[in-house]
Amino acid sequence: MVVIKNHRLEGSPYVASPNKGGKIKPIFIVQHYTAGYTAESAINTLTRKGSGVSAHVTVDLDGTITQHVPFNVKAWHAGPSKWMGYNGLNNYSIGIEIVNIGWLRQLGNGKYQDAYGNTRDEAYFPNGLVLAPNARAGSGTFAWPRYTAEQLHAVDQLTEALCGKYDIKDIVSHEEIDTRGWKTDPGPAFPMKLVQRHLKSDRSDDSELWEVTASSLNVRTGPGSNYGTRSALTRGHKVEVIARSGDWVQINDDGWVHGGYLRKA
């Protein structure tokens, strides 16, 4: 059982990071992979002065959770980001780093190459691999190492505790919120629905109202800027979301808008 007291995990290792900001009221949880093979390398980076990055916790392969920043303090994990009309998610979110190398290129003969050019045999990944494409990683199909059962249990328990402690509105991937167009974590091997079930309301619940944050938001006939404009909504207008397609959401029966210009009302 994960217990949070004074914004810190009871009984968990704490390796403080100097890379942090002021106080925050977290409303999002962002799931990441470390893009490395060990917790030691991740923790060294996240806690090294001058690295420019940090996270609230790192989850090792054996499920050990090491905390680096109190949950009510800003960590530097999200980078340039946007979600639900909020910009700069470091100011609003808790970052969870899970030890995992991320996408691998298939070389054939049971060999795979990571993003840094290192080659590994398939036997190096005893939990198996998920094969899936990702345009941000490149063309073709990539192999994504599965997370360990211990990691998933730890992240599940931690997320449940965080949702009980804070007013969490959504649980998202780094890929979803990244505005640079190249982040892919935590990847298709991570079962996002496992942790999203801890939200107080389903993220796709069409009974919740969303508010337009742009001065003028085009309503289009389909999920993309290449579709024609049907009408426009003004800032503060309330809508209901009934479907999603990438960054685009369908509102009632009136058409589609870009989800980056909506926030929970």
C-alpha positions in Angstrom: 0.0 0.0 0.0 1.3 3.4 -1.0 0.9 6.2 1.6 1.5 9.9 1.0 2.2 12.1 3.9 3.3 15.8 3.6 3.6 15.2 -0.2 6.1 12.4 0.2 5.9 8.7 0.0 6.2 7.0 3.4 8.8 4.2 3.5 10.2 4.9 0.0 13.8 5.9 -0.9 14.2 9.7 -1.3 17.0 11.0 -3.5 16.5 14.7 -3.8 16.8 16.6 -7.1 18.0 20.2 -7.1 16.1 20.6 -10.4 12.8 22.0 -9.2 10.6 25.1 -9.0 8.0 26.5 -6.7 4.8 25.1 -5.2 2.1 23.6 -7.5 -1.4 22.1 -7.1 -1.1 19.0 -9.3 -4.2 18.2 -11.5 -2.5 15.9 -14.0 -0.2 12.8 -13.8 2.2 12.4 -16.7 3.6 8.9 -17.4 7.1 8.6 -18.9 9.7 6.0 -19.7 13.3 6.8 -18.8 14.7 5.8 -22.2 17.4 3.9 -20.3 18.1 0.4 -19.0 18.6 1.0 -15.3 17.1 3.1 -12.4 20.6 4.1 -11.4 21.3 5.9 -14.7 17.9 7.6 -14.6 18.2 8.7 -11.0 21.7 10.1 -11.7 20.4 12.2 -14.5 17.2 13.3 -12.7 19.1 14.4 -9.6 22.3 15.8 -11.2 22.6 19.6 -10.9 22.7 21.1 -14.4 21.0 18.3 -16.2 17.9 20.4 -16.6 15.5 17.6 -15.9 13.8 15.9 -13.0 10.7 14.0 -12.1 8.8 13.4 -8.9 9.6 9.6 -8.9 11.4 6.9 -10.7 10.0 3.3 -10.7 12.6 0.6 -11.0 12.2 -2.8 -12.8 11.6 -4.5 -9.4 8.9 -2.0 -8.5 10.9 0.2 -6.1 9.8 3.8 -6.2 12.4 6.4 -5.5 11.1 10.0 -4.9 13.0 13.1 -6.0 10.7 16.0 -5.6 7.7 16.5 -3.3 4.4 16.1 -5.1 3.4 19.7 -4.4 6.6 21.1 -5.9 7.3 21.7 -9.6 9.6 19.1 -11.3 11.1 19.5 -14.8 9.7 16.5 -16.7 7.1 17.7 -19.2 9.0 20.2 -21.3 7.1 22.3 -23.8 3.6 20.9 -23.4 -0.2 21.5 -23.6 -3.3 19.7 -22.4 -6.9 20.6 -21.7 -6.0 24.2 -22.4 -3.2 24.3 -19.9 0.3 25.3 -21.2 3.5 24.2 -19.5 2.4 21.0 -17.7 5.3 21.2 -15.3 3.2 23.8 -13.5 0.3 21.4 -13.1 1.5 17.8 -13.0 3.2 15.0 -11.3 5.8 13.2 -13.4 6.3 9.4 -13.1 9.5 8.0 -14.7 9.4 4.2 -15.4 12.6 2.4 -16.2 12.3 1.3 -19.9 14.5 1.9 -22.9 11.6 2.7 -25.2 11.3 2.0 -28.9 13.7 -0.5 -30.7 14.4 -1.0 -34.4 14.1 -4.6 -35.6 17.4 -5.7 -37.2 16.5 -9.3 -37.9 18.0 -12.5 -36.5 16.5 -11.7 -33.1 18.5 -8.4 -32.7 17.2 -5.0 -31.9 18.7 -1.5 -31.9 17.8 1.2 -29.4 17.6 5.0 -30.1 21.3 5.4 -29.1 22.5 2.8 -31.6 23.1 0.0 -29.0 22.3 -3.5 -30.1 20.5 -6.1 -27.9 19.5 -9.7 -28.4 15.8 -10.5 -27.9 16.7 -12.5 -24.8 17.7 -9.2 -23.2 14.0 -8.5 -22.9 12.6 -11.4 -20.9 9.2 -9.8 -20.5 8.7 -9.7 -24.3 8.1 -7.0 -26.8 5.1 -5.2 -28.3 5.3 -4.6 -32.0 3.6 -1.3 -33.0 4.2 1.6 -35.4 4.8 5.2 -34.2 5.2 8.1 -36.6 7.2 10.1 -34.1 9.8 7.3 -33.9 9.9 7.0 -37.7 8.4 4.8 -40.4 7.7 1.1 -40.1 7.0 -1.0 -37.0 9.0 -0.8 -33.8 9.5 -3.1 -30.9 8.6 -1.8 -27.4 9.8 -3.7 -24.3 7.0 -4.7 -22.0 7.0 -3.2 -18.5 7.6 -5.7 -15.6 4.7 -6.9 -13.5 6.4 -5.3 -10.5 6.6 -1.9 -12.2 3.0 -2.0 -13.3 1.8 -2.9 -9.8 3.9 -0.1 -8.3 2.7 2.5 -10.8 -0.9 1.4 -10.3 -0.7 1.7 -6.5 1.1 5.0 -6.7 -1.5 6.4 -9.2 -4.3 5.3 -7.0 -2.8 7.1 -4.0 -2.1 10.2 -5.9 -5.7 10.4 -7.2 -6.9 10.0 -3.7 -4.7 12.7 -2.4 -4.9 15.3 -5.1 -7.6 16.7 -7.4 -6.3 14.8 -10.5 -8.3 15.7 -13.6 -6.5 13.4 -16.1 -3.7 10.9 -16.5 -1.7 11.2 -19.7 1.3 10.1 -21.6 4.2 12.4 -22.3 3.6 11.8 -26.0 0.0 13.3 -25.7 1.1 16.5 -24.1 4.4 17.1 -26.0 4.2 20.0 -28.4 7.6 19.4 -30.0 6.4 16.3 -31.9 9.1 13.8 -30.9 8.3 12.4 -27.5 6.9 8.8 -27.6 6.8 7.8 -23.9 5.6 5.7 -22.2 4.8 3.9 -25.5 2.2 1.3 -26.5 3.6 -1.3 -24.1 2.3 0.7 -21.2 -1.4 -0.1 -20.3 -2.7 3.4 -19.8 -6.2 2.2 -19.1 -4.9 0.4 -16.0 -4.0 3.7 -14.3 -6.8 5.8 -15.8 -9.4 3.8 -14.0 -8.4 5.6 -10.8 -9.7 8.9 -12.1 -12.8 10.2 -10.3 -14.5 10.3 -13.6 -13.7 8.7 -17.0 -11.6 11.0 -19.2 -14.0 10.3 -22.1 -17.2 10.8 -20.1 -19.5 12.8 -22.3 -21.5 14.1 -19.3 -18.7 16.5 -18.4 -18.6 20.0 -19.7 -15.4 21.5 -21.3 -14.7 25.1 -21.8 -13.2 26.9 -24.9 -10.0 28.7 -24.0 -9.3 30.3 -27.4 -10.8 33.7 -28.4 -12.2 32.0 -31.5 -12.2 28.2 -32.1 -13.2 26.7 -35.4 -15.7 23.9 -35.5 -14.8 21.6 -38.4 -16.7 18.9 -40.2 -14.0 16.3 -39.3 -11.0 15.6 -37.1 -8.4 17.8 -38.8 -7.6 21.3 -40.1 -8.0 20.0 -43.6 -11.8 19.7 -43.0 -14.1 22.5 -43.7 -15.2 25.0 -41.1 -18.8 24.7 -39.9 -18.9 27.5 -37.3 -16.8 29.1 -34.6 -17.0 29.1 -30.8 -15.9 31.9 -28.5 -13.8 31.8 -25.3 -15.9 30.4 -22.3 -18.3 28.5 -24.5 -19.2 25.1 -22.9 -19.2 21.9 -24.9 -19.5 18.2 -24.3 -17.0 15.8 -25.7 -18.4 12.6 -27.3 -15.5 11.2 -29.3 -11.7 11.6 -29.8 -9.4 11.2 -32.8 -5.8 12.1 -32.0 -5.7 15.8 -30.9 -9.2 16.4 -32.1 -12.5 15.9 -30.3 -16.1 15.7 -31.4 -18.5 18.0 -29.6 -22.2 17.0 -29.4 -23.4 16.7 -33.0 -22.0 20.0 -34.1 -18.6 18.8 -35.4 -14.9 18.6 -34.4 -12.5 21.0 -32.6 -8.9 20.8 -31.6 -8.7 19.5 -28.0 -5.7 21.7 -27.2 -8.1 24.7 -26.8 -10.4 23.0 -24.3 -10.2 22.6 -20.6 -12.4 21.0 -18.0 -15.1 23.4 -17.0 
